[in-house]
């Protein structure tokens, strides 16, 4: 593997077989859950908002919702799964609208000092080629005095507590990327926006916590590389998450196709 990511390591934790299908075999599928589909469209709408703000323009809420509609329509396909059968396509469509509208009304007139959206970094955990990571950060703000903010939008149903945020690894890894790619970084604030709840959670990391994360993540990567090197099996780990998995045909723990994958029409 050329590089790892937070998503790839989380996939390995959830199910080693799924990790192998996606990241080793490169068996990528069009299938996705409607929750993931909705989340992508929300992210695109907020990216559109802040890209306009970077041009010193603040678009009206109606224009942001219109962009959300455009992206939903243009990206819709028939391999989107709705696991919760009591929910309809219309439910998720309108839920995305509510998330965007709530965020817009909370943060208007948008005085944040944004320096970029969807910023991609390739970086090393230890300044060697052994632990190369790739991260894409939803948004970075900077006050001009060395103080940065990393913003991440979460469109899922679950919101983290402050305690959980302080233990979360994703944005802490993003902090490592930022500090390697920007000079004179004085501080980094990690900020999660839980859009369904219209709340944000903030966290800071001490240098000791960052160093511990580097050691733990490097150890996990070493274990994966050893399994690949010695041809060990990446065994499946069955859980409720199997309902959202699109590799039942390939998986040794399942028979047939995932019954939740059905052709969806708007």
N, C-alpha and C positions, 0 to 999 in steps of 0.2 A: 504494500500500500504506500502511495506517495505521501499521504498525510492522513491525519485523524481529525475528528471534529467532536464537539460535545454530543451532537446527535448520534454519531456512530458509536461512541462509547456507551451512551444511554441505551442504544439498541442492543449492544452486547449484553448489558446488564439485564435487560428485559428478556432477551431470548438469543442465545448464541447462534442458533440456526438462522434466525432472521438476519442477524449481522452478516453471516456467511453468504446468504443469498444476495444481499444488497451490495455489500462492500468488497467481497472477495470475488464472487461469481459475476458481479455487475449485472445481475438479473433484475433490471428495473422495470416496474410495471406502471401502467397508466392509472390503475386503481387508486382510490383515495376515499377517506371518509368525508362525509359532508361537513363535519366539524373542521377538518383540515382545509377543505375547500373554502369554507366561509372565512377561516382565519387568514388565508392567503389574500382573499379579496379585501378584507379589512386592512391588512398591512399595505396593500397597494394604494388604497384610498388615502391612508395617512401619509404614505410616502409622497403621493401627489400633493397633499396639503403642504407638507414641509418643503418640498422642492419649490413650490410657489413662494413660500415664505423666504426661502433663500434668495429669491429674485425680488424681495421687498414687496410682495403681493400677498394679500390675505383673501383667498377665495371665499365666497359665500358657502354656507353649509349645503345649500341646494346643489351647488356644483360638485362638492365632495360626494354627496349621495349619488349624484348622477354618474360620477366616475365609478363608484362602487357598482352601480347597476350595469354600466358598460362592461366592466371587467367580469362580472358574474355571467352575463350573457355570452360574451365572447369566449370564455374559458369552460363553459358547461360541457360536460360529456356524459356518456351513458355508463361509465364505470365508477360512479360515485355511490358509495354505500351509506344507507341510513340504518344504523344498528338499532336505534331506539324507534321502534315501529309506531309508537304513540306520537311521534313528531313528524311533521310534514316538511316538504321543501319550502313551503311558504313560511313556516315557523322559523327556519334558519335564515332565510332571506331577510325577514323582518328583524330578527335578532341582530344580524350584522348592521342593519340600519340604526338600530337603537344604540349599539356600541359606539358607532361613529358619531351619532348626534350627541350622546352623553359626553363623550370626550371633547368634542368641539365646543360645546357650551361651557364646559368646565375650564378650558384653557384659553379661550378667546379673551383678549386680542393677541395672544401668542407673542409674548415678549421674550421667549427663550432665545438664547444666543446660539443658534444651531450652526454647526459647521459641516454637517453632512448626514445623509440617510443611506441605509443599506450599504454600509462601508465594509468592504471585504479586506481581511488581513490574512496573510500567511506568516506564521511566526514559529519560533522554536521555544520549547519549554526550557531548554538548557544551553541554548546557543550552539547546538550541533544539529546535524541532519537526522539524528536518531528519533527526535520527537517533534516532528513538524505538524503544526495544527493549522486548520483553516476555520476562520470565524467570520460571520456576517452580522454586523451590529445594526439594529434597526435605526438608531439615531444617536449622534454624539453632539453634546453641547459643550461650549467652552467660554469662560468669562473673560478671556484675554489675559489672565494673570496666572495661568498654570493650573487652574481648577477645572476639572472635566466632569461631565456627567454622561453615563452610559444608560440609554433608555431602551427598554424592551417591552413590546406590546404582547400581552397574553389575552387571547380571545376565548380561552376555555372556561368551563363552568367553575373550576376550583381556583380559589385565591389563596395565596400563601399567607401565613402569619409572619410577624416580624421575626420570630424565632426561626422559622423555616427559611426565610429569606437570608438570614445571617449564616445559614448552613449551605445555601444553594451554591453549586459549583459553576453553573453556566456563565453568569455575568462576571464571576471572579476570573474565569479563564479569559473573558473578553478584556478584563482589566490588564492582564498580562500582555495581551496583544497591543492594547493602546499604549502602555508604558514602553514597549519595545519600538513602537513606530512614531511616537511623538517625543519631542525634547522638552526638558524643563517641566515635567509633570509634578506638580506640588500635591495634588489630591485627586482622587477619583471617587465619585459617588455613583453607586449602583441603584438604578431605579426601575422597578417593575410597574407597568400599568395593567391592572386587571380590568379589562374593558367591560365585561358583563356586570361587574360590581361598581364600576366607575370610581375605583380607588387606586392609589399608588402606594407602594411600599419602598422604603429607602434603606440602604445598607452601606457600610464601609468595611473594608478589609485591612487588617493590620499586616505588616510585612511577614510576621511569623505565620499567619494564616495562608498567605500566598505561597510561601515556601513549602508549607505542609501540603498544599494542594498540588504543587509541582511534583513533589516526591510521590504522592499517592497516584497521580495521573500517569507518571512515568512508569510506575510499577505495573499499573493496569495494561499499559501499552506493551510492556515487556512480556506479560503473560499472553497477550494476543499474538504477538510476533512469534513466541515459542510454539504456540499451537499450530500456527501456519508453517513454521520451519520444519516441525516434526510430523506434519501431516495428521495431527490429532483431529478427532471429530468435534464439530460444533453442535452439541446436542440441543434439542428443543427444550424449552421451558414453558410448559403449559400454564396459562392463567386466563383471567377474564379478558386480557388484551388480545387473545386469539380471535375474539369476535371482530376485531378491527384489522385482522391480518389477511393478506391477499396471496399467501404462499402455501395454502393448504395442499395444493397438488404436489408441491415439492417436499413438503414436511413429512417426516417419518412418523409423527405423532397424530396425523390427521388422515382422514379418508375422504376423497372426493373434493369438491369445491366448497368454498365458504358459502354457507346458505344465505348470508346477509348481503352478498353481492348480487344485486339484481339490476336490470336496466332501469334507470331512472329518467323520467321525462319531466320537463318543467311544468 
